[in-house]
Amino acid sequence: MKILRIEKRFCTSCMEEHDVKVVEIEEENIFKGESITYPAEYFYCDNDDEYYAEDDMISRNGLSLRNAYRQKMGLLTTSQIVAIRGKYGVSQSDLCIILGWGEKTITRYEGFQVQDVAHDSILRKLDNDPEWFIYLLENSREKLQPASYDKYKEAGMYLVEKSQSMYLRNAIFSQYAPYFGKIELSGNTILSLDKVSDVVRYFSNSKSVKYLYKVKLMKMLWYADALSYKRYGHAITGLVYCALPMGAVPIAHRLLILLDEINCEESEIDDGTIYNFKPTENKTYPNLTEQEKDVLDTVITRFGFSTKNEIVNAMHNETAFTETAPRDIIQFKYAKALSLS
């Protein structure tokens, strides 16, 4: 018996007013042919040494039994179903419309009726696939109030963007998996995509940076990490760089430019695609220290107005580039000979 709290109340067991314990005990019952153990809540009367329950307790205990059954059978609990619905901010009745179910189905599932496996699978898919929710929502648009539709669409699109961001970050980390634990290749720094995003925005938002195309940005990132390593013994971002013909380029560079809040404008030209990095509305950099900003300012002072060819030529003269075989990883030990200080 676990005592949850003590309440002074009229005890319907001994029919006197006194301090009554509210306790939790482990009960076992048969539900749908299964033996289920679950926590149940009761009042306990010391005078009579008796447990008893009122209507609301009986109701909660019944729900606790059903949720324990759900867990045993691998089904969503009532609170999990409520949470899924809450992600989209959708009402019980509107979710039934969107899913094409009876109007009280969700109400029952969030109460005492245990869902079947088929409906449970649908709810799980809804939880994990906001794009599918948007698809179902569009098909139900005419059956919903316009204001409700707009509200659900906004919530769904937010979750779609959030899930895409998660997939992107996972894809980047997967490319960095071979380098985890090899901090000498990342400048004694663990990869931080939040820092990468802040550094790119810091450069693109600076009025002292012009012509910020992809080739130039990649070199500025390397110079920032190398200079930080030279000054303080650690890089800023944790990126790993390889030596390509035009200089240092971080691993997963094609994905890095897609990170949240980075404003990259893509354009087609005769000989390919160009990526131009533009200022963003967000001018705050919560993941950067003042020390790191000072490093970035030094890089901006040196290369802010440089053209692509100018920064590439500078990179070609760095010891880090001349001492690294083509397409090999650039080791940070060469940062000690960096032209910037």
C-alpha beads as a LAMMPS data file, in Angstrom:
LAMMPS data file: protein, C-alpha beads

341 atoms
340 bonds

1 atom types
1 bond types

-500.0 500.0 xlo xhi
-500.0 500.0 ylo yhi
-500.0 500.0 zlo zhi

Masses

1 110.0

Atoms # bond

1 1 1 0.000 0.000 0.000
2 1 1 1.332 3.390 -1.017
3 1 1 -0.067 6.447 0.770
4 1 1 -0.725 9.220 -1.759
5 1 1 -2.186 11.805 0.599
6 1 1 -4.334 12.227 3.697
7 1 1 -7.673 14.045 3.609
8 1 1 -9.940 15.077 6.482
9 1 1 -13.365 13.953 5.308
10 1 1 -16.528 12.096 6.233
11 1 1 -15.629 8.431 5.978
12 1 1 -18.380 6.310 4.460
13 1 1 -16.792 3.189 5.902
14 1 1 -17.031 4.010 9.622
15 1 1 -19.517 6.868 9.101
16 1 1 -17.358 9.337 11.037
17 1 1 -15.340 12.410 10.081
18 1 1 -11.569 11.859 10.446
19 1 1 -8.273 11.809 8.534
20 1 1 -8.680 9.349 5.664
21 1 1 -5.748 8.013 3.684
22 1 1 -5.839 8.004 -0.100
23 1 1 -3.764 5.003 -1.082
24 1 1 -2.574 3.182 -4.176
25 1 1 -2.497 -0.583 -4.272
26 1 1 -1.606 -3.083 -6.950
27 1 1 -4.624 -4.990 -8.169
28 1 1 -5.012 -7.922 -10.527
29 1 1 -8.047 -8.545 -12.714
30 1 1 -9.036 -10.441 -15.831
31 1 1 -9.792 -8.194 -18.814
32 1 1 -10.590 -9.574 -22.276
33 1 1 -9.226 -12.921 -21.165
34 1 1 -5.917 -11.457 -19.980
35 1 1 -4.638 -11.293 -16.405
36 1 1 -3.844 -7.612 -15.842
37 1 1 -1.959 -6.027 -12.953
38 1 1 -2.566 -2.303 -12.521
39 1 1 -2.411 0.499 -9.899
40 1 1 -5.742 1.260 -8.242
41 1 1 -6.629 4.129 -5.931
42 1 1 -8.782 3.788 -2.802
43 1 1 -9.706 5.479 0.439
44 1 1 -8.430 3.622 3.502
45 1 1 -10.161 3.817 6.867
46 1 1 -7.880 3.130 9.845
47 1 1 -10.882 2.710 12.151
48 1 1 -12.343 -0.199 10.177
49 1 1 -9.148 -1.295 8.409
50 1 1 -11.114 -1.161 5.151
51 1 1 -10.576 0.042 1.602
52 1 1 -13.422 1.733 -0.220
53 1 1 -13.921 3.819 -3.330
54 1 1 -16.341 6.458 -4.566
55 1 1 -17.680 6.776 -8.082
56 1 1 -14.841 8.895 -9.496
57 1 1 -12.227 6.515 -8.048
58 1 1 -14.019 3.517 -9.504
59 1 1 -13.998 5.253 -12.874
60 1 1 -10.273 6.047 -12.687
61 1 1 -9.468 2.514 -11.578
62 1 1 -11.399 1.131 -14.516
63 1 1 -9.424 3.352 -16.861
64 1 1 -6.162 2.293 -15.169
65 1 1 -7.106 -1.348 -15.792
66 1 1 -7.771 -0.680 -19.471
67 1 1 -4.552 1.286 -19.920
68 1 1 -2.551 -1.511 -18.311
69 1 1 -4.225 -3.900 -20.759
70 1 1 -3.350 -1.582 -23.641
71 1 1 0.280 -1.506 -22.570
72 1 1 0.426 -5.282 -22.238
73 1 1 -1.051 -5.705 -25.721
74 1 1 1.172 -3.015 -27.276
75 1 1 -1.651 -0.527 -27.848
76 1 1 -1.672 3.225 -27.301
77 1 1 -2.896 4.369 -23.891
78 1 1 -5.600 7.008 -23.506
79 1 1 -3.025 9.672 -22.615
80 1 1 -1.006 8.819 -25.726
81 1 1 -4.097 9.155 -27.912
82 1 1 -4.873 12.504 -26.302
83 1 1 -1.259 13.595 -26.947
84 1 1 -1.467 12.654 -30.639
85 1 1 -4.629 14.675 -31.030
86 1 1 -3.017 17.521 -29.095
87 1 1 -0.060 17.667 -31.522
88 1 1 -2.430 18.839 -34.217
89 1 1 -4.723 20.799 -31.911
90 1 1 -7.698 18.915 -33.350
91 1 1 -10.960 18.247 -31.534
92 1 1 -12.273 14.745 -30.954
93 1 1 -15.145 15.139 -33.393
94 1 1 -13.016 16.755 -36.110
95 1 1 -10.393 14.020 -35.857
96 1 1 -13.150 11.478 -36.458
97 1 1 -14.155 13.429 -39.576
98 1 1 -10.555 13.561 -40.816
99 1 1 -10.073 9.819 -40.248
100 1 1 -13.513 8.889 -41.575
101 1 1 -14.555 7.260 -38.278
102 1 1 -17.805 7.412 -36.326
103 1 1 -18.307 10.737 -34.596
104 1 1 -17.777 9.398 -31.043
105 1 1 -14.958 6.954 -31.789
106 1 1 -12.115 9.108 -30.436
107 1 1 -14.180 10.079 -27.407
108 1 1 -14.616 6.394 -26.590
109 1 1 -10.943 5.602 -27.193
110 1 1 -9.913 8.398 -24.849
111 1 1 -12.253 6.876 -22.295
112 1 1 -13.123 3.260 -21.589
113 1 1 -13.262 1.582 -24.980
114 1 1 -10.043 -0.141 -26.030
115 1 1 -9.221 0.450 -29.689
116 1 1 -8.643 -2.413 -32.075
117 1 1 -5.249 -3.059 -33.655
118 1 1 -6.258 -1.533 -37.014
119 1 1 -7.339 1.768 -35.492
120 1 1 -4.309 1.750 -33.210
121 1 1 -2.038 1.462 -36.265
122 1 1 -3.796 4.385 -37.921
123 1 1 -3.322 6.561 -34.835
124 1 1 0.371 5.640 -34.670
125 1 1 0.826 6.543 -38.333
126 1 1 -0.881 9.863 -37.650
127 1 1 1.571 10.444 -34.801
128 1 1 4.620 9.756 -36.957
129 1 1 3.525 11.087 -40.349
130 1 1 2.283 14.695 -40.383
131 1 1 2.369 14.692 -44.187
132 1 1 -0.292 11.975 -44.120
133 1 1 -2.338 14.119 -41.728
134 1 1 -2.167 16.989 -44.236
135 1 1 -3.318 14.611 -46.993
136 1 1 -6.295 13.439 -44.926
137 1 1 -7.060 17.011 -43.892
138 1 1 -7.222 18.165 -47.510
139 1 1 -9.642 15.361 -48.330
140 1 1 -11.877 16.441 -45.426
141 1 1 -11.699 20.181 -46.024
142 1 1 -15.324 20.591 -47.118
143 1 1 -16.564 18.865 -43.947
144 1 1 -14.675 21.162 -41.550
145 1 1 -15.201 24.729 -40.428
146 1 1 -12.810 27.049 -42.322
147 1 1 -11.236 28.360 -39.118
148 1 1 -10.677 24.806 -37.851
149 1 1 -9.208 23.716 -41.172
150 1 1 -6.756 26.638 -41.140
151 1 1 -5.762 25.890 -37.555
152 1 1 -5.138 22.197 -38.249
153 1 1 -3.286 22.956 -41.480
154 1 1 -0.931 25.346 -39.694
155 1 1 -0.206 22.781 -36.967
156 1 1 0.330 20.032 -39.518
157 1 1 2.680 22.104 -41.661
158 1 1 4.714 23.042 -38.589
159 1 1 5.111 19.347 -37.748
160 1 1 6.027 18.539 -41.360
161 1 1 8.786 21.159 -41.293
162 1 1 9.947 19.928 -37.894
163 1 1 10.116 16.316 -39.088
164 1 1 11.968 17.333 -42.243
165 1 1 14.479 19.219 -40.104
166 1 1 14.957 16.130 -37.944
167 1 1 15.502 13.920 -41.015
168 1 1 18.003 16.434 -42.407
169 1 1 19.988 16.552 -39.182
170 1 1 19.989 12.769 -38.934
171 1 1 21.250 12.562 -42.515
172 1 1 24.101 14.955 -41.715
173 1 1 25.066 13.089 -38.559
174 1 1 25.053 9.824 -40.486
175 1 1 27.713 11.238 -42.821
176 1 1 29.758 12.263 -39.779
177 1 1 29.468 8.857 -38.122
178 1 1 32.912 7.697 -39.398
179 1 1 34.516 10.695 -37.656
180 1 1 32.823 10.458 -34.255
181 1 1 35.463 9.999 -31.597
182 1 1 38.186 11.345 -33.900
183 1 1 38.143 14.838 -32.481
184 1 1 41.539 15.663 -33.953
185 1 1 39.757 15.737 -37.328
186 1 1 37.035 18.068 -36.072
187 1 1 39.289 20.435 -34.190
188 1 1 38.742 19.018 -30.681
189 1 1 35.064 19.928 -30.983
190 1 1 31.891 17.851 -31.138
191 1 1 29.773 18.667 -34.193
192 1 1 27.075 21.238 -33.404
193 1 1 24.643 21.944 -36.227
194 1 1 23.163 24.786 -34.193
195 1 1 26.576 26.454 -34.186
196 1 1 26.961 25.821 -37.921
197 1 1 23.632 27.526 -38.544
198 1 1 24.573 30.484 -36.335
199 1 1 27.977 30.903 -38.014
200 1 1 26.465 30.896 -41.503
201 1 1 23.849 33.443 -40.452
202 1 1 26.484 35.577 -38.734
203 1 1 28.377 35.774 -42.010
204 1 1 25.318 36.315 -44.200
205 1 1 23.887 39.000 -41.901
206 1 1 27.126 40.995 -41.779
207 1 1 27.135 44.192 -43.825
208 1 1 30.862 43.638 -44.282
209 1 1 30.363 40.412 -46.233
210 1 1 29.681 40.585 -49.977
211 1 1 29.415 37.928 -52.683
212 1 1 28.603 35.203 -50.187
213 1 1 28.210 32.282 -52.547
214 1 1 28.745 28.665 -51.570
215 1 1 32.426 28.363 -52.497
216 1 1 33.312 31.450 -50.506
217 1 1 31.161 30.409 -47.540
218 1 1 32.825 26.998 -47.317
219 1 1 36.265 28.625 -47.115
220 1 1 35.108 31.159 -44.519
221 1 1 33.770 28.317 -42.385
222 1 1 37.129 26.564 -42.533
223 1 1 39.050 29.756 -41.777
224 1 1 36.796 30.378 -38.760
225 1 1 37.304 26.886 -37.356
226 1 1 41.049 26.890 -38.116
227 1 1 41.559 30.319 -36.543
228 1 1 39.639 29.293 -33.416
229 1 1 41.809 26.181 -33.200
230 1 1 44.966 28.237 -33.643
231 1 1 43.947 30.679 -30.908
232 1 1 42.236 28.449 -28.385
233 1 1 42.976 24.824 -29.266
234 1 1 39.467 24.002 -30.469
235 1 1 37.298 24.740 -33.495
236 1 1 33.872 26.387 -33.356
237 1 1 31.553 24.071 -35.248
238 1 1 33.022 20.574 -35.124
239 1 1 32.885 20.286 -38.919
240 1 1 35.335 17.982 -40.693
241 1 1 36.877 19.388 -43.889
242 1 1 38.337 17.702 -46.942
243 1 1 40.666 19.202 -49.557
244 1 1 38.861 19.668 -52.861
245 1 1 40.330 21.468 -55.886
246 1 1 38.889 24.823 -54.789
247 1 1 39.940 24.449 -51.168
248 1 1 38.432 23.241 -47.921
249 1 1 34.883 21.908 -48.009
250 1 1 33.072 20.383 -45.003
251 1 1 31.679 16.866 -45.076
252 1 1 27.947 16.905 -45.988
253 1 1 28.221 20.435 -47.393
254 1 1 25.225 19.883 -49.693
255 1 1 23.020 19.181 -46.690
256 1 1 24.492 21.781 -44.341
257 1 1 23.204 24.672 -46.454
258 1 1 19.643 23.377 -45.932
259 1 1 19.724 23.798 -42.152
260 1 1 16.966 25.739 -40.425
261 1 1 17.129 29.535 -40.562
262 1 1 19.841 29.608 -43.229
263 1 1 18.608 31.730 -46.115
264 1 1 20.068 30.182 -49.254
265 1 1 18.853 31.411 -52.636
266 1 1 19.344 28.878 -55.414
267 1 1 19.684 30.028 -59.028
268 1 1 20.353 28.259 -62.324
269 1 1 23.036 29.590 -64.643
270 1 1 24.534 28.304 -67.878
271 1 1 27.203 26.155 -66.252
272 1 1 25.223 24.941 -63.251
273 1 1 23.563 26.027 -60.001
274 1 1 24.722 28.841 -57.747
275 1 1 23.858 29.264 -54.075
276 1 1 23.698 32.776 -52.692
277 1 1 23.424 33.231 -48.918
278 1 1 21.197 36.129 -47.914
279 1 1 20.561 37.954 -44.627
280 1 1 17.931 36.491 -42.290
281 1 1 15.345 38.135 -40.069
282 1 1 16.855 36.498 -37.004
283 1 1 19.899 38.495 -35.952
284 1 1 20.572 36.628 -32.710
285 1 1 23.196 33.895 -32.308
286 1 1 22.439 32.059 -29.046
287 1 1 24.943 29.270 -29.683
288 1 1 27.979 31.512 -30.216
289 1 1 30.203 32.920 -27.469
290 1 1 31.732 36.392 -27.623
291 1 1 35.088 34.714 -28.151
292 1 1 33.750 32.860 -31.171
293 1 1 32.158 36.006 -32.573
294 1 1 35.541 37.709 -32.309
295 1 1 37.029 34.910 -34.434
296 1 1 34.282 35.340 -37.007
297 1 1 34.841 39.095 -37.096
298 1 1 38.523 38.502 -37.860
299 1 1 37.580 36.250 -40.773
300 1 1 35.067 38.838 -41.993
301 1 1 37.670 41.599 -41.817
302 1 1 40.038 39.536 -43.954
303 1 1 37.644 37.971 -46.448
304 1 1 34.336 39.828 -46.194
305 1 1 34.802 41.685 -49.476
306 1 1 36.892 39.024 -51.185
307 1 1 35.684 37.385 -54.361
308 1 1 35.464 33.638 -54.756
309 1 1 38.762 33.528 -56.656
310 1 1 40.543 35.637 -54.063
311 1 1 39.593 33.418 -51.117
312 1 1 40.323 30.266 -53.141
313 1 1 43.795 31.574 -53.987
314 1 1 44.367 32.382 -50.305
315 1 1 43.304 28.870 -49.358
316 1 1 45.668 27.362 -51.945
317 1 1 48.566 29.083 -50.209
318 1 1 47.701 27.754 -46.750
319 1 1 49.938 24.998 -45.359
320 1 1 46.803 23.019 -44.488
321 1 1 45.988 22.772 -48.185
322 1 1 49.466 22.280 -49.600
323 1 1 50.272 19.530 -47.081
324 1 1 47.024 17.618 -47.631
325 1 1 46.577 15.154 -50.478
326 1 1 43.653 15.869 -52.811
327 1 1 40.309 14.820 -51.282
328 1 1 41.923 13.841 -47.972
329 1 1 40.728 15.175 -44.616
330 1 1 42.474 18.401 -43.619
331 1 1 44.024 17.967 -40.188
332 1 1 43.719 20.814 -37.719
333 1 1 47.363 20.529 -36.722
334 1 1 48.123 22.676 -39.768
335 1 1 46.071 25.534 -38.274
336 1 1 49.160 26.528 -36.320
337 1 1 50.611 27.845 -39.608
338 1 1 47.391 29.680 -40.587
339 1 1 47.921 33.055 -42.276
340 1 1 45.339 34.662 -39.931
341 1 1 46.129 35.357 -36.326

Bonds

1 1 1 2
2 1 2 3
3 1 3 4
4 1 4 5
5 1 5 6
6 1 6 7
7 1 7 8
8 1 8 9
9 1 9 10
10 1 10 11
11 1 11 12
12 1 12 13
13 1 13 14
14 1 14 15
15 1 15 16
16 1 16 17
17 1 17 18
18 1 18 19
19 1 19 20
20 1 20 21
21 1 21 22
22 1 22 23
23 1 23 24
24 1 24 25
25 1 25 26
26 1 26 27
27 1 27 28
28 1 28 29
29 1 29 30
30 1 30 31
31 1 31 32
32 1 32 33
33 1 33 34
34 1 34 35
35 1 35 36
36 1 36 37
37 1 37 38
38 1 38 39
39 1 39 40
40 1 40 41
41 1 41 42
42 1 42 43
43 1 43 44
44 1 44 45
45 1 45 46
46 1 46 47
47 1 47 48
48 1 48 49
49 1 49 50
50 1 50 51
51 1 51 52
52 1 52 53
53 1 53 54
54 1 54 55
55 1 55 56
56 1 56 57
57 1 57 58
58 1 58 59
59 1 59 60
60 1 60 61
61 1 61 62
62 1 62 63
63 1 63 64
64 1 64 65
65 1 65 66
66 1 66 67
67 1 67 68
68 1 68 69
69 1 69 70
70 1 70 71
71 1 71 72
72 1 72 73
73 1 73 74
74 1 74 75
75 1 75 76
76 1 76 77
77 1 77 78
78 1 78 79
79 1 79 80
80 1 80 81
81 1 81 82
82 1 82 83
83 1 83 84
84 1 84 85
85 1 85 86
86 1 86 87
87 1 87 88
88 1 88 89
89 1 89 90
90 1 90 91
91 1 91 92
92 1 92 93
93 1 93 94
94 1 94 95
95 1 95 96
96 1 96 97
97 1 97 98
98 1 98 99
99 1 99 100
100 1 100 101
101 1 101 102
102 1 102 103
103 1 103 104
104 1 104 105
105 1 105 106
106 1 106 107
107 1 107 108
108 1 108 109
109 1 109 110
110 1 110 111
111 1 111 112
112 1 112 113
113 1 113 114
114 1 114 115
115 1 115 116
116 1 116 117
117 1 117 118
118 1 118 119
119 1 119 120
120 1 120 121
121 1 121 122
122 1 122 123
123 1 123 124
124 1 124 125
125 1 125 126
126 1 126 127
127 1 127 128
128 1 128 129
129 1 129 130
130 1 130 131
131 1 131 132
132 1 132 133
133 1 133 134
134 1 134 135
135 1 135 136
136 1 136 137
137 1 137 138
138 1 138 139
139 1 139 140
140 1 140 141
141 1 141 142
142 1 142 143
143 1 143 144
144 1 144 145
145 1 145 146
146 1 146 147
147 1 147 148
148 1 148 149
149 1 149 150
150 1 150 151
151 1 151 152
152 1 152 153
153 1 153 154
154 1 154 155
155 1 155 156
156 1 156 157
157 1 157 158
158 1 158 159
159 1 159 160
160 1 160 161
161 1 161 162
162 1 162 163
163 1 163 164
164 1 164 165
165 1 165 166
166 1 166 167
167 1 167 168
168 1 168 169
169 1 169 170
170 1 170 171
171 1 171 172
172 1 172 173
173 1 173 174
174 1 174 175
175 1 175 176
176 1 176 177
177 1 177 178
178 1 178 179
179 1 179 180
180 1 180 181
181 1 181 182
182 1 182 183
183 1 183 184
184 1 184 185
185 1 185 186
186 1 186 187
187 1 187 188
188 1 188 189
189 1 189 190
190 1 190 191
191 1 191 192
192 1 192 193
193 1 193 194
194 1 194 195
195 1 195 196
196 1 196 197
197 1 197 198
198 1 198 199
199 1 199 200
200 1 200 201
201 1 201 202
202 1 202 203
203 1 203 204
204 1 204 205
205 1 205 206
206 1 206 207
207 1 207 208
208 1 208 209
209 1 209 210
210 1 210 211
211 1 211 212
212 1 212 213
213 1 213 214
214 1 214 215
215 1 215 216
216 1 216 217
217 1 217 218
218 1 218 219
219 1 219 220
220 1 220 221
221 1 221 222
222 1 222 223
223 1 223 224
224 1 224 225
225 1 225 226
226 1 226 227
227 1 227 228
228 1 228 229
229 1 229 230
230 1 230 231
231 1 231 232
232 1 232 233
233 1 233 234
234 1 234 235
235 1 235 236
236 1 236 237
237 1 237 238
238 1 238 239
239 1 239 240
240 1 240 241
241 1 241 242
242 1 242 243
243 1 243 244
244 1 244 245
245 1 245 246
246 1 246 247
247 1 247 248
248 1 248 249
249 1 249 250
250 1 250 251
251 1 251 252
252 1 252 253
253 1 253 254
254 1 254 255
255 1 255 256
256 1 256 257
257 1 257 258
258 1 258 259
259 1 259 260
260 1 260 261
261 1 261 262
262 1 262 263
263 1 263 264
264 1 264 265
265 1 265 266
266 1 266 267
267 1 267 268
268 1 268 269
269 1 269 270
270 1 270 271
271 1 271 272
272 1 272 273
273 1 273 274
274 1 274 275
275 1 275 276
276 1 276 277
277 1 277 278
278 1 278 279
279 1 279 280
280 1 280 281
281 1 281 282
282 1 282 283
283 1 283 284
284 1 284 285
285 1 285 286
286 1 286 287
287 1 287 288
288 1 288 289
289 1 289 290
290 1 290 291
291 1 291 292
292 1 292 293
293 1 293 294
294 1 294 295
295 1 295 296
296 1 296 297
297 1 297 298
298 1 298 299
299 1 299 300
300 1 300 301
301 1 301 302
302 1 302 303
303 1 303 304
304 1 304 305
305 1 305 306
306 1 306 307
307 1 307 308
308 1 308 309
309 1 309 310
310 1 310 311
311 1 311 312
312 1 312 313
313 1 313 314
314 1 314 315
315 1 315 316
316 1 316 317
317 1 317 318
318 1 318 319
319 1 319 320
320 1 320 321
321 1 321 322
322 1 322 323
323 1 323 324
324 1 324 325
325 1 325 326
326 1 326 327
327 1 327 328
328 1 328 329
329 1 329 330
330 1 330 331
331 1 331 332
332 1 332 333
333 1 333 334
334 1 334 335
335 1 335 336
336 1 336 337
337 1 337 338
338 1 338 339
339 1 339 340
340 1 340 341
